[in-house]
Amino acid sequence: MDTPAEVIGDGLRLIGRLIRDQPVVYAVAAAGAIAFTSAIIASAVVIGHVTDDLIIPVLDEGQAAGPRLRSALLLILGVAVWKATGIVLRRATAGWLQFTAQSRIRKRLIAHQLGLSLHWYGGRSTGDLLSVADNDARQATFVLAPLPFATGVVFLVFGAVTVITLTDPWLGAAAAALLLIVIAIDMRGAWLTFEEMQELQRRRGDLGDKAHESFDGALTVKSLGREEFETARFAVSAEALADQFARVGKTWTGYRAITDTLPALGSALILLLAIHRVAEGAVATGEIVRVVYLLSLMSMPIKLIGFLMWDAANSVAGSRRVEEVLQTDDAVPYGVGTKADAITPAPVTGRGLTFGYRGAPVLKDLQLEVPAGRTLAVVGPTGAGKSSLTLLLARLWDPDAGAVELDGRDLRDLAPGVVPSEVAYVAQDTFLFDDTVLGNLTLGADVPFEQVEDAVRLAGADGFIANLPQGYDTPLGERGTTLSGGQRQRIALARALVRRPRVLVLDDATSALDPSVEAAILRRLRDAALPATVVLVAYRRSSIVLADEVAYVEDGRVVAHGPHEELLASEPGYARLLTAYEVDAARRTAERAEVQA
């Protein structure tokens, strides 16, 4: 468990970082708060002055108000304008300070996470990462809401104690003692709830994870009739979060009850002392009015200082989860290599590629060479490492040993953005954004529309896009739910072709298409003036025979490489696999025909 010193230290460092990000905005907000609180102190002085110079002379001595009244009204009006200006300045800039800080943190989180390797993503759930970007980023800035006002309040409290002390040292000592006692209790309460707040943030992440899984897997849940089970699973996390909120609330309300009562009780005791001092003749009546007014004003500032401490502890709990992500040192390393001068097919070489997930080897000293402009079909049994190989070729993962080379250059030596501009990767599981067809094809890139149309024709997507209600401007919905699986794959293929890559990597990217449609698309890719080397994971003979070469992968190695006919005659494993593919394809065709009949 963290000590109070550690929590306070982390809180102060967090406040320092947030202020350094926006020093001018904070200074303006603090100036507004100080203007407000100084106006309050000035109002106390004015009230005491008006009491002694106007009210008592008029009421007790029967003197005429006259000029004294005008002077009093001007003083009161001036203080009111002063106070209103401070309120507007503080509130406007404090809100801007907090919301801008949240925006900065979220942008830093996204920028940092998108620079991390896929290995890191494999160890974090999407729901938890969403919770960090939303709940924790917001929680980390909670302290900014009361901070500017608290800055001014500190000025008010110390100013009030100073004025009271100058009025009477005994009353000042009593007010200072009351302040220190309340602050000490607030500090202890904030420290005790810190660990509970950390657990609360963790449970929020767990709830977000369960919600994300339920929504993302809605098709699976509904198709298997597991709605009640999924609801019950979510309810467990929701109830655990509610229980944690209750534990935090119990501590919070217990301590707040004490700290909310103490200022009123302490003020009553100080008032009794003040009456005694008046009886002794140590202070005047107007001075007592000033002291009473200042004591009434100190109640809310003392509470606000307590809120600042509690919010600081809560913000540290959220900030630690944010910093855990930001301090992750799993960034993808880059070199300084630049793009090729001309858009020409690039040779691809894999030298001694060894790779595995969490220690389990998938590729073992794999050797591969694809000449520029050639089409290579990667074929192999399930689990042979085909998809892993395509991920390495697109540098979505880095090999544990060996190197992937493009134009004879290690992909790791290229500058950021070079590999995606020269190597396009299309996966079997297509992801489309909640955007229009055109938005999904360009992803914000400034691409001539003629280039988009060429890519769409090559991918065989022009026909169904023309039949959509708004053509290229048709919204596709989240993950492209308004399209069929084959249509989504053709959009994804066109999206890759729009960028005119020098290497096109297809990981079973046309599996949802009919064999005839798939073969037609592959023929167009082969016959088009496409400046690309093509590497495709293939299962159908109709697709394989269109490739210039075949790499047969088995047990993480390329065991045979050459034209399809040569491998069919020389590699028994390859021949058996193709026969099995054809038998399976024939069975599925027969089943579809039977269903249609």
N, C-alpha and C positions, 0 to 999 in steps of 0.2 A: 504493500500500500504506500502511495506517495505521502511524503511528509508535507505539513503545511508550507514549509519553506520552498519545497519543490513546486507545489501548485502555484504559490504566489509568484515565484520566479518565472515559471512558464507563462503565467498570466501577464506579467509585466513585459516579458519579451514579445508576447503576441501583440499587446497593445502598441509596443514600440514599432513592430513591423508594419502594423496597419496604419499607424500615423506616418511612418516614413514613405509609404506608398502614395499618400495624398496630404502632404504637410500643409499646403496652402488652404485646402478645404477644411482641414481640422482647425487650423489657426483661425479661420473666419468663424467657424461654429463655436469655438471656445471664446472668441472675442464677443460673439453675440450672447453667450451664456454669462460671461463676466459682466457685460453691460447690464444684463437683466438682474443679476444678483447684486451688483453694486447699486442699481436703482432701488432695490429692496432695502439695502442698508441706508441709502440716502433717504428713503421714505420714512424709516424709523427715526432718523435724525430730524427730519422735517416735522413728523408727528410730535416729537418731544418739544421742538421749538414752537410749534403752533399751540401746544398745550400751555407752555409757560408764558408765551408772549401774547396770545390772543384769548384762548378759552378762559383761563383762570382770571386774567385782568378784567375781562368783560363780565363774567359770571360772579366773581367774588367781590370785585371792586367797582363794578358798574361803569367801567371806562367805555368810551365809544370805540366801536370796531374800526371804522374809517379806513385809513391807509393800511392798518395791520391786516384787515381782511383781504384787501387786494393783494398784498404781499404774500399772504398765506395761499390764496388761490393760484397765484402765479407759480409758487413753489410746488404745490401739489400737481398742477397741470404739467409742469416741466418734468417732474419725476415720472408721471404717467406716460408721457411721450417717450421718455428715455427707456422705460420698462418695455413698452410695446415694440419699440425698434429692436431691442435685444431679443424678445420672444420670436419675432418673425425671422430675424437673422439666424438664430440658433436652430429653430425647427426646420427651416428650409435646408440649411447646409448639413445638419445632422442626418436627415433622411438621405440626402445625396451621398454623404460620406459612407453610410452603411450599404446602400444598394450598389454603389459603384464598387465597393470593396468585394461584395459578393460576386459581381460580374468579373472582376479581375481574378479572383480565386478560381472561378469556374473555367475561365479561359485558360488559365495556367494548367489546371487539371487536364483539360482536353488536349492541349498542346503537348503536355508531357506524356500522357498516356499513348497518344498516337505515335510518339517516337519510341515506344517500348516494343520489345520483341513479342511475337505471338506466344512464346513460351510463358511469359508473364501473364498474359490473358488466360492461358489455360489453368492457372492456379487461382483465379478470382472469378466469382460469379457476377453475372451482368447486373442482377438486382442489387448486390452490395455496392458495385461501382456506381450505379445510379443513385443510391442512397448517399454515397460520399459526395457526389457532384451536386446533389440537391440539399438534403437535410444537413449534412455535416458542413458544407460550405456556408449555409445560412446560419447554422449554430455557431460557427467560428467567428462570425461578425456580430453576434448578439451584443457583445460588450460595447460596440460602437454606438448603439442607440442611446444609452445613458451617459456615455463618456464625455461629450462636450458639456452637457448640463452638469455632470459631476465635477468637471474642471471648474466651472463657475461656482458650483455649490461649495467646493472646498474654499474658494475665495469668500463666499458668503458666510460659511461657518466660522472660519478663522477671523473674518472681519467682525462678525457678530460677537464672538468671544472677546475679541480685542476691545470692541466698544463697551461691552459689559464690564470687562476688567478695568477699563479706564473710568467707568462710572463708579465701580466699587470692586476692589480686589477680591473680597470674599465671594461676591456673586460670580465673578469671573472664574475663580478656582472651582466653584461648584459646577458651573456650566462646562468647563473643560473636563472635569471628572466624569460627568454624564456622557459626554461625547466619546471619551476613550472606552468606557464600559460597553456602550452600544456597539462600537466598532469591533471590539474584541469578541463579543458574542457573534456578530455577523461573520467575522473571519472564521471562527470555529464551525459555524453552521455551513458556510460555503465549502470548507475543506471536507466536512463529513459527507456532503452530497456529491463530491467530485467523482468518487469511485462509482457511485450509483448512476451518475450521468454518463460515465463512460459505458457502463453496461446498457444504459438506455439507448445510446447511439448504436451499439452493436446490435441490439434487438431491432432497432429500426431498419438496419441493413438486412437483417434476416427476414423481416417482414417484406421488405422490398424485393428480396430475392424470391420469396414464395409467390408474391403477386406476379412478378415477371414470368416465372415459370408457368403459372396458371394461365396467363393471357397468351404467352407465346406458344404454349402447348394446348391451346383451346381445341384444336382439331382432334388431337389424340385423346384428350379428356372426354370430349363429347362422343367421339366414335366408339370408345370403349365403355361408355356409360359410367364414368367415374366422377361425375359431378359432385356427388355427396362426399366421396372420399377426399377429393381435392378441397372442398369447402371445409371439411373437418381438419385437414392438414393446415390450411391457412388459419383456421380459428385458433389452433394451438399457438401459433406465432403471435396472432393478434391479442390473445389473452395474456400471453407472457409479457408483451409490450405494455398492456394495460396494468398488469401487476407491478411492473417496474415503474411506471408513471406514478402509481399509488405510493410506492416506497419513497420515491423522490418527493412527492407531495407531502407525505407525512413528515419528513424531516423539515421540509421548507416551511410548512404551516406552523410546526412546533416552534421553530426558532423565530419566525416572523411574528408570532403572537407575543413572544417575549420582547423583541426589539421594537414592536409597534407600541407596546404598553409602557416600556421604560421611559421614552421621552416625555410622555404626558405625566407620568408619576414623578419623574425628576423635575419637570417644570413646576409642578405643584409644590414640591419641597423647596425649590429655589425661590418661588414666590413667597412662601412663608418666611424664608430667610430675608427676602427683600422687605417685607412688611416690618420685620424686626429691625432692619437697618433704618427704615424710615422713622420708626418710633425712637430710635437712638439719635436721630437727626443727622445721620451720616450721608443720606442722599435726599434729593428733593423729589416732590411728587411727579414732576415732568420727567425726571430721570427714571423713576420707577415705571412710568408709562412706556418709556423707551425700552427698558429691560423686558417688560412683559411682552411687548410687541415683538422684540427680537427672539424671545423664547418661543413664541407662537410660530414664528417663521422658521426656527431651527428644526422643528419636528419633521417636516417634509425633506429638507436637505439631509438630515441624518438617515432617514429611510432610503433616500436615493443613493447615498454612499454605500449602504448595505446592498441595494439592488446591483450596484456596480460590482461589488465583490462576488455576489452570487452569479451574475452574468459572466464575469471574468472566468470563474471556475467552470461554468457550463461551456463557455467558448473554448477553453483549453481542451475539454473533452472532445468537442467537434474538430478542433484544429489538429489534434494529434492524429485523428484518422485521415485528415486531409494531408498532413505532412508525411504520413506513412506511405501514401501514394506518390507524393512529390519527391520523396527521397529515395524512391526505388531506383536502383542503379542497374537497369537492364536495358539500356538504350541500344539501339542498333548502331554499330560503328560504321562510319563512312570514310572514304578517301577523298581525293580531289579530282579523280578522272572525269572528263567531260563527255558530252554526247558526241556521237559520230557526226562528221560534217555532212555526209550524204545519207539519204534514206535508202539503204541497200540491205539485202538479207545478211544476217550476221551468223558466222559459225559459232556453235555452242559446244563446249567441251566439259566433261565431268572427269576430274582426275582424283582417283582414290577416295571417292565419297563414302564417308562413314557417318551414320546419323541414327539417332534413336530418341524416343520420347521417354523422359524420366528414367534414363538408364537402360531401357529395353532396346537392343539394336534392331533397326529395321533395314538399313542399308549397310553393306559391309564391303568396303574397298571397291566400290562400283566404278567402273570405267565406261565412259560414253563419249562418242564424238559424232556430231551432226554437222556435215558441211553446209556452207551458206546456201540458202535457197532450196534445200531439200525438205521433204516431208517424212518425218519419222513416226511410226506407230509403235507405241510402247504396249506390249502385251505380256500378260502374266496372270497366274492364279491369284485369288483373293489373299491379301496379306503379304504379297511379294515385295511391296514397297513402291508401287507405281505412283500413287498419289504423293507419297513423300518425295519422290524424285522430282515431280513437277513443282512442288513447293520450293525445292532448292533451286530449280532452274529459274524461277521467278524471284528468288531471294526473299521469299516470305519467311523462310527459316534459313539459318546458316548451318552448314555441315559441322559435325563434331571434329572431323578431320577431312583433309582434301580440299578441293576448290572447284567452283563452277566458273568457267571462263567465257567471256563474250568478246569476240575479236581478240582472243588471246589475253584478255585482261580479267583478273579476278574481280567478281562482282563486288567484293568487299572494298575494292580500291576505288570504286566509282563514287562520285559526289551524290548527295541527297537529290532525289528526283530523277536521276539518270536512268536507273533500272526500270522504273515504271513507264518512262517515256519510250524505252526501247524494247521492253519485254512485256507483253500483255498476257495476263493469266485469266482463264475462264474456268470456273469450277462447275461441278455437276449440280451442287446446291446453289441456285442463283439467288442473289439478294438484289431486290429492287427497292428504291426509295419511294416514299409517299410524295410523288411528284408526277409531272406529265411524262409522256413518252419521250419527248425531246429532252426534257430535263434529265431523265435517266440515261439517255444516250450521250449527252455532252458532259454531265456532272459539272456544269459551270464553266467548262472550257470554251474558249472563243474559237469555234470550229465553223467553217463555211457550211451552209446548209447543203450545198451540192456534195460535199464530202460525207455528210451524214447520210444522204440518200444513197450514195454509192455503197457505203457500209451496210445499210439496211438491205439493199438488193443482194449483196453477197451473202448475207446471213439468212436470206429467204424470209424476211420479216415485212417486206413491202406490201404484200397482199393483205395480211390481216390488219396492219396499221391503217391502210386505206379504208378498211371497213369499220374502224372504230368510230364512235359518234363524233369526235372532234379531231380525228386524225392524230397528228403529232402532238396536239394540245390536249389530248385526252388524259385526265388524271388516272393513275393506275392504282391508287390506294396503297396502304402499308404493305410492304413486301410484294407488291404487284398482285394482290389477291384477285383482281378482276381478270387476270389472264390465266390461261392454262399453263401447265408445266412446260410444254414445248414452246409456247409463245414466250414465256419468260426466258427460256434458254436462248432463243433467237435474239431477243432484245439484248441479253448479256453478251452474246457473240458480236452483235453489231456494235455495242458499246466499246468492245476491245478493238474492233477493226477501224472505228472512227479515228483512233489515235495513230493509225498507220504504223504499227510496231514493226520492228526488224525481226523479232522473234515472237511467234504466237504459240502459247502453251494452252492446250485444251485437255482438262482432266475429266474425260467422259462427259464433255460439255454438251453433247447432243443426244444423250441417252433417252430423253423424254420424247424424241421425235420418232416417227415411223421410219423404218429402215430406208425406204425409198427417198423420203425427204432428207434424211441424214446424208445419204450418198450423194444426192443432188447438191447439197450445200458444200460437201467436201470437194466435189468435182469443180464447183465454181471457184472455191478457194485455190484449187490446184491450177486451174486454167486462167485465172485472173492475173493481171499484171500486178500481183501483190508482192511488194518488196519484203517478204518475210520468210524466215525459216519456221516450219511448223512442226511442233512436237505434240502428238495427241495420244492420250490413253484410249485404246479402242478394244471393243469386245466383238463387234460384228465383222464377219468376213467381208461384207460389202464395203465396210470402211477401211479395213486393213489393206485390201488389195489396191486401194487408191494411193497408198503411201509408197514413196520411193524405196524406203527401207523399213525393216522391223527390228526392234530390240526386244528380245524375249528375256524377261526378268523373272528370276526364281530365287527365293530365299535371300533377297537383298542384293543380288548380283545380276549383271547382264551375262547370261550364259550362252547367248547366241545373238548375232547381229548380222543382218544381210537382207537381201530381197525375200519377199514372202515365199516364193516358190522354192528357193534354196532351203529356207528354214523348214518348210513343210516336208521336204525330203530328207533333211539331215538331222532334225531335232525332234525326237519322239514326243517329248513333253509338250512341245508347241503344237504338234499334230493332234495329240490327244485333247489339248485344251480347245482348239478350234472345233473339233468334232463335238465336244461337250457343249460349246456355245451354240452350235447349230442345232443340236438335239433340243436344247432348252428353248431356243427361239422357235423351233417348229412346234413344240408343245404349247407355248404361249399363243402362237398364231391359231392353233387348233382350238384352244380354249376360247379365244375371242370369237372365232367363227361359230362355235357351238352356242355361245351366249347370244350372239346376234340372231342365230336361227331360232 
